[in-house]
Amino acid sequence: MVERIAYKGMLPADAEKISAADYTKLIKSRQRRWLKRNSLQMRRLNAKVEKVLSSGSKRNIKTRTREALIMPSWIGLSFDIYNGKEYQHIEIQPTMLGHRLGEFVYSTRRVQHSAPGIKATRGSKFLSQK
């Protein structure tokens, strides 16, 4: 059976057409508050998005705003999101609506340690220093 991707019961084509005012009614209160209080960050990012949409190019949008909420008008766009070291590329899909950009770009990696060094453990005092 084919998986049907939907956001709050809407198909992806319908979700793309939602206005920003209607979208704020669908998201949770924490996200609504963030949109209300950090409107300057979202306005700057939306200006970049509108510039790309109006030009019709498939250019990647570079941003450092990891906490930006993914909006319905962004579906199908490409973003380069800064993870603290480099920009990582993501494509916005309908299942990402309501999440933040930083959730899809990890800023930390798994640390793999090697064996303990000399004098790192009590048993190593019996090993030779060479």
N, CA, C and O atoms as CSV, one atom per row, in Angstrom:
chain,resi,resn,atom,element,x,y,z
A,1,MET,N,N,0.838,-1.176,0.000
A,1,MET,CA,C,0.000,0.000,0.000
A,1,MET,C,C,0.888,1.246,0.000
A,1,MET,O,O,1.901,1.283,0.697
A,2,VAL,N,N,0.521,2.244,-0.761
A,2,VAL,CA,C,1.283,3.469,-0.890
A,2,VAL,C,C,0.998,4.373,0.308
A,2,VAL,O,O,-0.152,4.558,0.708
A,3,GLU,N,N,2.063,4.925,0.866
A,3,GLU,CA,C,1.903,5.835,1.999
A,3,GLU,C,C,1.389,7.182,1.503
A,3,GLU,O,O,1.932,7.753,0.557
A,4,ARG,N,N,0.351,7.677,2.140
A,4,ARG,CA,C,-0.220,8.968,1.777
A,4,ARG,C,C,0.347,10.028,2.709
A,4,ARG,O,O,0.119,9.985,3.918
A,5,ILE,N,N,1.074,10.963,2.157
A,5,ILE,CA,C,1.683,12.019,2.958
A,5,ILE,C,C,0.672,13.151,3.100
A,5,ILE,O,O,0.166,13.677,2.109
A,6,ALA,N,N,0.390,13.514,4.334
A,6,ALA,CA,C,-0.573,14.591,4.573
A,6,ALA,C,C,-0.110,15.415,5.761
A,6,ALA,O,O,0.567,14.906,6.653
A,7,TYR,N,N,-0.475,16.682,5.770
A,7,TYR,CA,C,-0.210,17.556,6.898
A,7,TYR,C,C,-1.556,18.006,7.452
A,7,TYR,O,O,-2.289,18.752,6.803
A,8,LYS,N,N,-1.866,17.551,8.640
A,8,LYS,CA,C,-3.138,17.878,9.302
A,8,LYS,C,C,-4.326,17.553,8.399
A,8,LYS,O,O,-5.312,18.289,8.366
A,9,GLY,N,N,-4.221,16.432,7.663
A,9,GLY,CA,C,-5.297,15.971,6.810
A,9,GLY,C,C,-5.308,16.556,5.410
A,9,GLY,O,O,-6.175,16.207,4.610
A,10,MET,N,N,-4.362,17.442,5.090
A,10,MET,CA,C,-4.306,18.065,3.774
A,10,MET,C,C,-3.228,17.405,2.927
A,10,MET,O,O,-2.167,17.034,3.431
A,11,LEU,N,N,-3.504,17.265,1.661
A,11,LEU,CA,C,-2.506,16.747,0.734
A,11,LEU,C,C,-1.438,17.810,0.503
A,11,LEU,O,O,-1.698,18.995,0.714
A,12,PRO,N,N,-0.233,17.405,0.071
A,12,PRO,CA,C,0.852,18.376,-0.130
A,12,PRO,C,C,0.483,19.524,-1.069
A,12,PRO,O,O,0.896,20.660,-0.838
A,13,ALA,N,N,-0.279,19.252,-2.111
A,13,ALA,CA,C,-0.671,20.320,-3.034
A,13,ALA,C,C,-1.558,21.346,-2.337
A,13,ALA,O,O,-1.454,22.543,-2.604
A,14,ASP,N,N,-2.431,20.879,-1.442
A,14,ASP,CA,C,-3.292,21.798,-0.690
A,14,ASP,C,C,-2.491,22.547,0.369
A,14,ASP,O,O,-2.754,23.718,0.641
A,15,ALA,N,N,-1.519,21.869,0.965
A,15,ALA,CA,C,-0.722,22.484,2.030
A,15,ALA,C,C,0.123,23.633,1.499
A,15,ALA,O,O,0.367,24.599,2.222
A,16,GLU,N,N,0.574,23.548,0.251
A,16,GLU,CA,C,1.385,24.613,-0.334
A,16,GLU,C,C,0.587,25.899,-0.520
A,16,GLU,O,O,1.160,26.988,-0.525
A,17,LYS,N,N,-0.717,25.781,-0.671
A,17,LYS,CA,C,-1.561,26.933,-0.974
A,17,LYS,C,C,-2.106,27.638,0.265
A,17,LYS,O,O,-2.827,28.628,0.140
A,18,ILE,N,N,-1.778,27.147,1.452
A,18,ILE,CA,C,-2.275,27.753,2.691
A,18,ILE,C,C,-1.636,29.122,2.876
A,18,ILE,O,O,-0.433,29.279,2.665
A,19,SER,N,N,-2.414,30.093,3.261
A,19,SER,CA,C,-1.862,31.417,3.556
A,19,SER,C,C,-1.180,31.383,4.923
A,19,SER,O,O,-1.415,30.473,5.718
A,20,ALA,N,N,-0.348,32.366,5.186
A,20,ALA,CA,C,0.388,32.416,6.453
A,20,ALA,C,C,-0.571,32.559,7.631
A,20,ALA,O,O,-0.330,31.990,8.696
A,21,ALA,N,N,-1.658,33.315,7.450
A,21,ALA,CA,C,-2.626,33.496,8.538
A,21,ALA,C,C,-3.348,32.190,8.865
A,21,ALA,O,O,-3.574,31.879,10.035
A,22,ASP,N,N,-3.704,31.434,7.842
A,22,ASP,CA,C,-4.367,30.148,8.080
A,22,ASP,C,C,-3.399,29.131,8.666
A,22,ASP,O,O,-3.785,28.282,9.469
A,23,TYR,N,N,-2.147,29.224,8.259
A,23,TYR,CA,C,-1.133,28.290,8.767
A,23,TYR,C,C,-0.898,28.487,10.262
A,23,TYR,O,O,-0.692,27.522,10.998
A,24,THR,N,N,-0.930,29.753,10.709
A,24,THR,CA,C,-0.710,30.006,12.134
A,24,THR,C,C,-1.834,29.422,12.994
A,24,THR,O,O,-1.625,29.131,14.171
A,25,LYS,N,N,-3.011,29.252,12.418
A,25,LYS,CA,C,-4.107,28.632,13.169
A,25,LYS,C,C,-3.921,27.128,13.298
A,25,LYS,O,O,-4.467,26.511,14.212
A,26,LEU,N,N,-3.154,26.536,12.390
A,26,LEU,CA,C,-2.958,25.085,12.402
A,26,LEU,C,C,-1.800,24.637,13.295
A,26,LEU,O,O,-1.800,23.509,13.789
A,27,ILE,N,N,-0.815,25.514,13.503
A,27,ILE,CA,C,0.365,25.098,14.266
A,27,ILE,C,C,0.119,25.243,15.760
A,27,ILE,O,O,-0.869,25.841,16.187
A,28,LYS,N,N,1.026,24.692,16.539
A,28,LYS,CA,C,0.895,24.707,18.002
A,28,LYS,C,C,1.211,26.088,18.558
A,28,LYS,O,O,1.779,26.933,17.866
A,29,SER,N,N,0.836,26.310,19.815
A,29,SER,CA,C,0.962,27.631,20.415
A,29,SER,C,C,2.413,28.074,20.557
A,29,SER,O,O,2.708,29.258,20.393
A,30,ARG,N,N,3.321,27.157,20.857
A,30,ARG,CA,C,4.738,27.517,20.982
A,30,ARG,C,C,5.268,28.068,19.659
A,30,ARG,O,O,6.038,29.028,19.649
A,31,GLN,N,N,4.868,27.478,18.574
A,31,GLN,CA,C,5.322,27.935,17.261
A,31,GLN,C,C,4.668,29.259,16.882
A,31,GLN,O,O,5.304,30.120,16.273
A,32,ARG,N,N,3.398,29.420,17.243
A,32,ARG,CA,C,2.720,30.698,16.982
A,32,ARG,C,C,3.408,31.828,17.735
A,32,ARG,O,O,3.610,32.911,17.186
A,33,ARG,N,N,3.770,31.580,18.992
A,33,ARG,CA,C,4.447,32.601,19.790
A,33,ARG,C,C,5.793,32.960,19.183
A,33,ARG,O,O,6.177,34.129,19.158
A,34,TRP,N,N,6.518,31.942,18.687
A,34,TRP,CA,C,7.823,32.216,18.096
A,34,TRP,C,C,7.666,33.085,16.857
A,34,TRP,O,O,8.439,34.022,16.660
A,35,LEU,N,N,6.676,32.788,16.016
A,35,LEU,CA,C,6.450,33.600,14.823
A,35,LEU,C,C,6.106,35.039,15.184
A,35,LEU,O,O,6.527,35.974,14.503
A,36,LYS,N,N,5.351,35.211,16.245
A,36,LYS,CA,C,4.939,36.548,16.666
A,36,LYS,C,C,6.116,37.347,17.223
A,36,LYS,O,O,6.248,38.536,16.933
A,37,ARG,N,N,6.969,36.707,18.017
A,37,ARG,CA,C,8.039,37.418,18.708
A,37,ARG,C,C,9.305,37.574,17.871
A,37,ARG,O,O,10.052,38.531,18.071
A,38,ASN,N,N,9.559,36.673,16.954
A,38,ASN,CA,C,10.775,36.736,16.147
A,38,ASN,C,C,10.453,37.045,14.694
A,38,ASN,O,O,10.989,36.427,13.774
A,39,SER,N,N,9.590,37.988,14.516
A,39,SER,CA,C,9.137,38.289,13.161
A,39,SER,C,C,10.256,38.887,12.307
A,39,SER,O,O,10.220,38.748,11.084
A,40,LEU,N,N,11.247,39.545,12.908
A,40,LEU,CA,C,12.324,40.146,12.132
A,40,LEU,C,C,13.157,39.065,11.445
A,40,LEU,O,O,13.490,39.192,10.267
A,41,GLN,N,N,13.494,38.004,12.175
A,41,GLN,CA,C,14.263,36.908,11.578
A,41,GLN,C,C,13.475,36.254,10.442
A,41,GLN,O,O,14.022,35.964,9.378
A,42,MET,N,N,12.196,36.030,10.684
A,42,MET,CA,C,11.371,35.391,9.658
A,42,MET,C,C,11.177,36.317,8.451
A,42,MET,O,O,11.131,35.847,7.314
A,43,ARG,N,N,11.065,37.629,8.690
A,43,ARG,CA,C,10.910,38.560,7.572
A,43,ARG,C,C,12.146,38.551,6.685
A,43,ARG,O,O,12.038,38.582,5.459
A,44,ARG,N,N,13.324,38.510,7.310
A,44,ARG,CA,C,14.568,38.472,6.532
A,44,ARG,C,C,14.652,37.194,5.704
A,44,ARG,O,O,15.012,37.228,4.528
A,45,LEU,N,N,14.318,36.077,6.325
A,45,LEU,CA,C,14.377,34.805,5.608
A,45,LEU,C,C,13.297,34.737,4.528
A,45,LEU,O,O,13.548,34.234,3.433
A,46,ASN,N,N,12.107,35.237,4.828
A,46,ASN,CA,C,11.034,35.246,3.834
A,46,ASN,C,C,11.366,36.159,2.661
A,46,ASN,O,O,10.928,35.909,1.538
A,47,ALA,N,N,12.138,37.220,2.911
A,47,ALA,CA,C,12.566,38.093,1.813
A,47,ALA,C,C,13.475,37.324,0.857
A,47,ALA,O,O,13.361,37.462,-0.361
A,48,LYS,N,N,14.377,36.515,1.411
A,48,LYS,CA,C,15.243,35.679,0.570
A,48,LYS,C,C,14.413,34.665,-0.214
A,48,LYS,O,O,14.660,34.429,-1.397
A,49,VAL,N,N,13.426,34.069,0.457
A,49,VAL,CA,C,12.574,33.067,-0.194
A,49,VAL,C,C,11.781,33.709,-1.327
A,49,VAL,O,O,11.705,33.147,-2.419
A,50,GLU,N,N,11.186,34.884,-1.083
A,50,GLU,CA,C,10.407,35.575,-2.111
A,50,GLU,C,C,11.275,35.958,-3.303
A,50,GLU,O,O,10.824,35.916,-4.447
A,51,LYS,N,N,12.527,36.335,-3.027
A,51,LYS,CA,C,13.443,36.694,-4.108
A,51,LYS,C,C,13.709,35.488,-5.011
A,51,LYS,O,O,13.737,35.615,-6.235
A,52,VAL,N,N,13.903,34.322,-4.396
A,52,VAL,CA,C,14.147,33.101,-5.175
A,52,VAL,C,C,12.877,32.683,-5.923
A,52,VAL,O,O,12.943,32.292,-7.089
A,53,LEU,N,N,11.721,32.765,-5.255
A,53,LEU,CA,C,10.469,32.380,-5.897
A,53,LEU,C,C,10.122,33.299,-7.067
A,53,LEU,O,O,9.641,32.832,-8.100
A,54,SER,N,N,10.363,34.604,-6.913
A,54,SER,CA,C,10.033,35.543,-7.989
A,54,SER,C,C,10.967,35.397,-9.184
A,54,SER,O,O,10.557,35.598,-10.327
A,55,SER,N,N,12.226,35.044,-8.915
A,55,SER,CA,C,13.166,34.876,-10.034
A,55,SER,C,C,12.943,33.556,-10.759
A,55,SER,O,O,13.331,33.412,-11.919
A,56,GLY,N,N,12.321,32.591,-10.087
A,56,GLY,CA,C,12.041,31.303,-10.721
A,56,GLY,C,C,13.247,30.389,-10.800
A,56,GLY,O,O,13.191,29.341,-11.443
A,57,SER,N,N,14.344,30.774,-10.149
A,57,SER,CA,C,15.544,29.940,-10.203
A,57,SER,C,C,15.484,28.859,-9.129
A,57,SER,O,O,14.723,28.963,-8.167
A,58,LYS,N,N,16.279,27.842,-9.305
A,58,LYS,CA,C,16.356,26.751,-8.326
A,58,LYS,C,C,17.595,26.916,-7.456
A,58,LYS,O,O,18.248,25.935,-7.099
A,59,ARG,N,N,17.910,28.145,-7.122
A,59,ARG,CA,C,19.087,28.462,-6.328
A,59,ARG,C,C,18.850,28.077,-4.874
A,59,ARG,O,O,17.728,28.164,-4.376
A,60,ASN,N,N,19.915,27.651,-4.194
A,60,ASN,CA,C,19.819,27.321,-2.772
A,60,ASN,C,C,19.780,28.606,-1.956
A,60,ASN,O,O,20.424,29.596,-2.304
A,61,ILE,N,N,19.024,28.581,-0.874
A,61,ILE,CA,C,18.912,29.722,0.023
A,61,ILE,C,C,19.820,29.452,1.214
A,61,ILE,O,O,19.601,28.498,1.961
A,62,LYS,N,N,20.841,30.291,1.394
A,62,LYS,CA,C,21.774,30.106,2.506
A,62,LYS,C,C,21.247,30.841,3.723
A,62,LYS,O,O,20.824,31.994,3.631
A,63,THR,N,N,21.275,30.159,4.879
A,63,THR,CA,C,20.803,30.796,6.101
A,63,THR,C,C,21.527,30.223,7.313
A,63,THR,O,O,22.007,29.090,7.304
A,64,ARG,N,N,21.588,31.039,8.347
A,64,ARG,CA,C,22.097,30.594,9.638
A,64,ARG,C,C,20.973,30.522,10.667
A,64,ARG,O,O,21.216,30.190,11.827
A,65,THR,N,N,19.770,30.824,10.260
A,65,THR,CA,C,18.622,30.824,11.153
A,65,THR,C,C,18.079,29.410,11.286
A,65,THR,O,O,17.165,29.011,10.565
A,66,ARG,N,N,18.657,28.659,12.221
A,66,ARG,CA,C,18.268,27.265,12.430
A,66,ARG,C,C,16.907,27.159,13.106
A,66,ARG,O,O,16.227,26.140,12.984
A,67,GLU,N,N,16.513,28.204,13.813
A,67,GLU,CA,C,15.259,28.138,14.569
A,67,GLU,C,C,14.044,28.585,13.767
A,67,GLU,O,O,12.945,28.662,14.315
A,68,ALA,N,N,14.215,28.880,12.493
A,68,ALA,CA,C,13.097,29.319,11.656
A,68,ALA,C,C,12.109,28.177,11.429
A,68,ALA,O,O,12.504,27.039,11.173
A,69,LEU,N,N,10.822,28.498,11.526
A,69,LEU,CA,C,9.777,27.508,11.270
A,69,LEU,C,C,9.590,27.318,9.772
A,69,LEU,O,O,9.623,28.282,9.007
A,70,ILE,N,N,9.399,26.096,9.367
A,70,ILE,CA,C,9.201,25.799,7.950
A,70,ILE,C,C,7.766,26.163,7.577
A,70,ILE,O,O,6.811,25.689,8.192
A,71,MET,N,N,7.634,27.005,6.568
A,71,MET,CA,C,6.344,27.518,6.129
A,71,MET,C,C,5.859,26.739,4.903
A,71,MET,O,O,6.670,26.147,4.192
A,72,PRO,N,N,4.556,26.732,4.649
A,72,PRO,CA,C,4.013,25.986,3.504
A,72,PRO,C,C,4.521,26.482,2.150
A,72,PRO,O,O,4.632,25.696,1.209
A,73,SER,N,N,4.827,27.766,2.042
A,73,SER,CA,C,5.298,28.299,0.762
A,73,SER,C,C,6.710,27.835,0.428
A,73,SER,O,O,7.168,28.016,-0.700
A,74,TRP,N,N,7.407,27.238,1.395
A,74,TRP,CA,C,8.779,26.790,1.187
A,74,TRP,C,C,8.866,25.378,0.618
A,74,TRP,O,O,9.966,24.922,0.305
A,75,ILE,N,N,7.757,24.675,0.474
A,75,ILE,CA,C,7.787,23.280,0.013
A,75,ILE,C,C,8.405,23.225,-1.381
A,75,ILE,O,O,7.988,23.941,-2.292
A,76,GLY,N,N,9.403,22.365,-1.526
A,76,GLY,CA,C,10.093,22.196,-2.795
A,76,GLY,C,C,11.342,23.044,-2.944
A,76,GLY,O,O,12.086,22.873,-3.910
A,77,LEU,N,N,11.594,23.961,-2.004
A,77,LEU,CA,C,12.785,24.810,-2.086
A,77,LEU,C,C,13.989,24.107,-1.468
A,77,LEU,O,O,13.842,23.162,-0.693
A,78,SER,N,N,15.183,24.582,-1.823
A,78,SER,CA,C,16.433,24.039,-1.294
A,78,SER,C,C,17.060,25.063,-0.362
A,78,SER,O,O,17.146,26.246,-0.690
A,79,PHE,N,N,17.493,24.602,0.796
A,79,PHE,CA,C,18.135,25.469,1.780
A,79,PHE,C,C,19.517,24.924,2.102
A,79,PHE,O,O,19.722,23.711,2.146
A,80,ASP,N,N,20.463,25.832,2.326
A,80,ASP,CA,C,21.766,25.496,2.886
A,80,ASP,C,C,21.784,26.077,4.296
A,80,ASP,O,O,21.776,27.294,4.477
A,81,ILE,N,N,21.809,25.193,5.291
A,81,ILE,CA,C,21.687,25.609,6.681
A,81,ILE,C,C,23.022,25.418,7.373
A,81,ILE,O,O,23.660,24.374,7.233
A,82,TYR,N,N,23.441,26.420,8.116
A,82,TYR,CA,C,24.727,26.399,8.804
A,82,TYR,C,C,24.627,25.552,10.063
A,82,TYR,O,O,23.704,25.732,10.857
A,83,ASN,N,N,25.574,24.622,10.255
A,83,ASN,CA,C,25.542,23.756,11.428
A,83,ASN,C,C,26.619,24.115,12.438
A,83,ASN,O,O,26.844,23.368,13.391
A,84,GLY,N,N,27.292,25.250,12.246
A,84,GLY,CA,C,28.354,25.668,13.147
A,84,GLY,C,C,29.720,25.498,12.530
A,84,GLY,O,O,30.696,26.083,13.001
A,85,LYS,N,N,29.799,24.709,11.487
A,85,LYS,CA,C,31.074,24.467,10.801
A,85,LYS,C,C,30.950,24.682,9.299
A,85,LYS,O,O,31.835,25.264,8.671
A,86,GLU,N,N,29.850,24.212,8.728
A,86,GLU,CA,C,29.664,24.290,7.295
A,86,GLU,C,C,28.169,24.362,6.991
A,86,GLU,O,O,27.334,24.164,7.873
A,87,TYR,N,N,27.851,24.647,5.741
A,87,TYR,CA,C,26.454,24.673,5.313
A,87,TYR,C,C,26.071,23.291,4.803
A,87,TYR,O,O,26.787,22.691,4.001
A,88,GLN,N,N,24.932,22.793,5.279
A,88,GLN,CA,C,24.434,21.499,4.828
A,88,GLN,C,C,23.148,21.718,4.036
A,88,GLN,O,O,22.329,22.576,4.369
A,89,HIS,N,N,22.994,20.936,2.997
A,89,HIS,CA,C,21.905,21.105,2.044
A,89,HIS,C,C,20.690,20.253,2.445
A,89,HIS,O,O,20.840,19.077,2.780
A,90,ILE,N,N,19.491,20.848,2.412
A,90,ILE,CA,C,18.253,20.086,2.593
A,90,ILE,C,C,17.215,20.569,1.590
A,90,ILE,O,O,17.241,21.716,1.142
A,91,GLU,N,N,16.315,19.676,1.255
A,91,GLU,CA,C,15.162,19.993,0.401
A,91,GLU,C,C,13.934,19.976,1.298
A,91,GLU,O,O,13.758,19.037,2.074
A,92,ILE,N,N,13.091,20.979,1.210
A,92,ILE,CA,C,11.905,21.064,2.045
A,92,ILE,C,C,10.809,20.174,1.455
A,92,ILE,O,O,10.456,20.295,0.282
A,93,GLN,N,N,10.282,19.282,2.292
A,93,GLN,CA,C,9.223,18.354,1.894
A,93,GLN,C,C,7.982,18.629,2.738
A,93,GLN,O,O,8.089,19.255,3.793
A,94,PRO,N,N,6.815,18.181,2.302
A,94,PRO,CA,C,5.577,18.452,3.054
A,94,PRO,C,C,5.577,17.877,4.467
A,94,PRO,O,O,4.898,18.412,5.343
A,95,THR,N,N,6.312,16.814,4.704
A,95,THR,CA,C,6.343,16.230,6.048
A,95,THR,C,C,7.120,17.090,7.039
A,95,THR,O,O,7.046,16.854,8.245
A,96,MET,N,N,7.858,18.077,6.554
A,96,MET,CA,C,8.666,18.940,7.421
A,96,MET,C,C,7.892,20.137,7.960
A,96,MET,O,O,8.411,20.868,8.804
A,97,LEU,N,N,6.679,20.354,7.499
A,97,LEU,CA,C,5.893,21.518,7.938
A,97,LEU,C,C,5.725,21.525,9.449
A,97,LEU,O,O,5.476,20.489,10.066
A,98,GLY,N,N,5.864,22.699,10.029
A,98,GLY,CA,C,5.686,22.841,11.470
A,98,GLY,C,C,6.944,22.564,12.266
A,98,GLY,O,O,6.965,22.801,13.474
A,99,HIS,N,N,7.996,22.069,11.627
A,99,HIS,CA,C,9.268,21.822,12.313
A,99,HIS,C,C,10.188,23.003,12.070
A,99,HIS,O,O,9.855,23.922,11.321
A,100,ARG,N,N,11.341,22.973,12.707
A,100,ARG,CA,C,12.333,24.019,12.527
A,100,ARG,C,C,13.430,23.534,11.584
A,100,ARG,O,O,13.652,22.332,11.442
A,101,LEU,N,N,14.110,24.477,10.944
A,101,LEU,CA,C,15.155,24.108,9.992
A,101,LEU,C,C,16.289,23.339,10.662
A,101,LEU,O,O,16.839,22.409,10.071
A,102,GLY,N,N,16.639,23.714,11.875
A,102,GLY,CA,C,17.752,23.086,12.568
A,102,GLY,C,C,17.520,21.642,12.942
A,102,GLY,O,O,18.477,20.929,13.244
A,103,GLU,N,N,16.269,21.181,12.934
A,103,GLU,CA,C,15.988,19.795,13.286
A,103,GLU,C,C,16.495,18.822,12.231
A,103,GLU,O,O,16.669,17.637,12.516
A,104,PHE,N,N,16.733,19.303,11.029
A,104,PHE,CA,C,17.132,18.431,9.933
A,104,PHE,C,C,18.612,18.533,9.611
A,104,PHE,O,O,19.108,17.829,8.731
A,105,VAL,N,N,19.323,19.407,10.319
A,105,VAL,CA,C,20.767,19.555,10.147
A,105,VAL,C,C,21.402,19.433,11.515
A,105,VAL,O,O,21.231,20.303,12.369
A,106,TYR,N,N,22.132,18.359,11.721
A,106,TYR,CA,C,22.729,18.113,13.029
A,106,TYR,C,C,23.967,18.969,13.227
A,106,TYR,O,O,24.771,19.140,12.310
A,107,SER,N,N,24.114,19.504,14.434
A,107,SER,CA,C,25.264,20.359,14.734
A,107,SER,C,C,26.353,19.614,15.493
A,107,SER,O,O,27.459,20.132,15.647
A,108,THR,N,N,26.063,18.424,15.963
A,108,THR,CA,C,27.075,17.625,16.656
A,108,THR,C,C,27.162,16.255,16.010
A,108,THR,O,O,26.202,15.766,15.414
A,109,ARG,N,N,28.310,15.658,16.140
A,109,ARG,CA,C,28.515,14.317,15.598
A,109,ARG,C,C,28.765,13.353,16.735
A,109,ARG,O,O,29.016,13.762,17.869
A,110,ARG,N,N,28.694,12.078,16.426
A,110,ARG,CA,C,28.968,11.051,17.415
A,110,ARG,C,C,30.467,10.995,17.658
A,110,ARG,O,O,31.250,10.978,16.708
A,111,VAL,N,N,30.869,10.967,18.912
A,111,VAL,CA,C,32.280,10.939,19.276
A,111,VAL,C,C,32.709,9.497,19.471
A,111,VAL,O,O,32.066,8.744,20.203
A,112,GLN,N,N,33.788,9.115,18.820
A,112,GLN,CA,C,34.341,7.781,18.998
A,112,GLN,C,C,35.715,7.923,19.626
A,112,GLN,O,O,36.625,8.500,19.030
A,113,HIS,N,N,35.857,7.403,20.811
A,113,HIS,CA,C,37.134,7.482,21.507
A,113,HIS,C,C,37.949,6.236,21.217
A,113,HIS,O,O,37.402,5.157,20.990
A,114,SER,N,N,39.271,6.402,21.228
A,114,SER,CA,C,40.146,5.252,21.046
A,114,SER,C,C,40.474,4.672,22.423
A,114,SER,O,O,39.822,5.000,23.414
A,115,ALA,N,N,41.464,3.829,22.471
A,115,ALA,CA,C,41.872,3.217,23.740
A,115,ALA,C,C,42.428,4.283,24.672
A,115,ALA,O,O,42.908,5.313,24.199
A,116,PRO,N,N,42.377,4.067,25.980
A,116,PRO,CA,C,42.917,5.050,26.917
A,116,PRO,C,C,44.432,5.203,26.761
A,116,PRO,O,O,45.131,4.247,26.425
A,117,GLY,N,N,44.920,6.400,27.006
A,117,GLY,CA,C,46.347,6.671,26.867
A,117,GLY,C,C,47.152,6.160,28.045
A,117,GLY,O,O,46.615,5.539,28.962
A,118,ILE,N,N,48.436,6.427,28.007
A,118,ILE,CA,C,49.330,6.001,29.094
A,118,ILE,C,C,48.965,6.764,30.359
A,118,ILE,O,O,48.729,7.972,30.326
A,119,LYS,N,N,48.921,6.046,31.463
A,119,LYS,CA,C,48.572,6.574,32.791
A,119,LYS,C,C,47.128,7.070,32.854
A,119,LYS,O,O,46.785,7.892,33.704
A,120,ALA,N,N,46.295,6.573,31.961
A,120,ALA,CA,C,44.896,6.973,31.988
A,120,ALA,C,C,44.094,6.064,32.914
A,120,ALA,O,O,43.038,6.457,33.411
A,121,THR,N,N,44.591,4.850,33.147
A,121,THR,CA,C,43.902,3.912,34.024
A,121,THR,C,C,44.877,3.378,35.060
A,121,THR,O,O,46.091,3.509,34.906
A,122,ARG,N,N,44.352,2.788,36.097
A,122,ARG,CA,C,45.223,2.256,37.159
A,122,ARG,C,C,46.061,1.091,36.662
A,122,ARG,O,O,47.201,0.923,37.093
A,123,GLY,N,N,45.514,0.286,35.763
A,123,GLY,CA,C,46.253,-0.878,35.280
A,123,GLY,C,C,47.384,-0.512,34.347
A,123,GLY,O,O,48.272,-1.333,34.116
A,124,SER,N,N,47.382,0.716,33.792
A,124,SER,CA,C,48.419,1.081,32.848
A,124,SER,C,C,49.733,1.419,33.508
A,124,SER,O,O,50.728,1.607,32.807
A,125,LYS,N,N,49.785,1.507,34.832
A,125,LYS,CA,C,51.052,1.840,35.490
A,125,LYS,C,C,52.050,0.677,35.365
A,125,LYS,O,O,53.248,0.875,35.571
A,126,PHE,N,N,51.575,-0.527,35.033
A,126,PHE,CA,C,52.472,-1.660,34.891
A,126,PHE,C,C,52.971,-1.814,33.454
A,126,PHE,O,O,53.801,-2.683,33.186
A,127,LEU,N,N,52.484,-0.990,32.530
A,127,LEU,CA,C,52.942,-1.050,31.153
A,127,LEU,C,C,54.238,-0.274,30.982
A,127,LEU,O,O,54.509,0.663,31.733
A,128,SER,N,N,55.023,-0.655,30.012
A,128,SER,CA,C,56.267,0.071,29.751
A,128,SER,C,C,55.929,1.395,29.075
A,128,SER,O,O,54.896,1.535,28.421
A,129,GLN,N,N,56.815,2.350,29.248
A,129,GLN,CA,C,56.585,3.679,28.707
A,129,GLN,C,C,56.939,3.781,27.236
A,129,GLN,O,O,56.612,4.775,26.588
A,130,LYS,N,N,57.610,2.754,26.696
A,130,LYS,CA,C,58.051,2.813,25.303
A,130,LYS,C,C,57.067,2.216,24.372
A,130,LYS,O,O,57.297,2.191,23.163
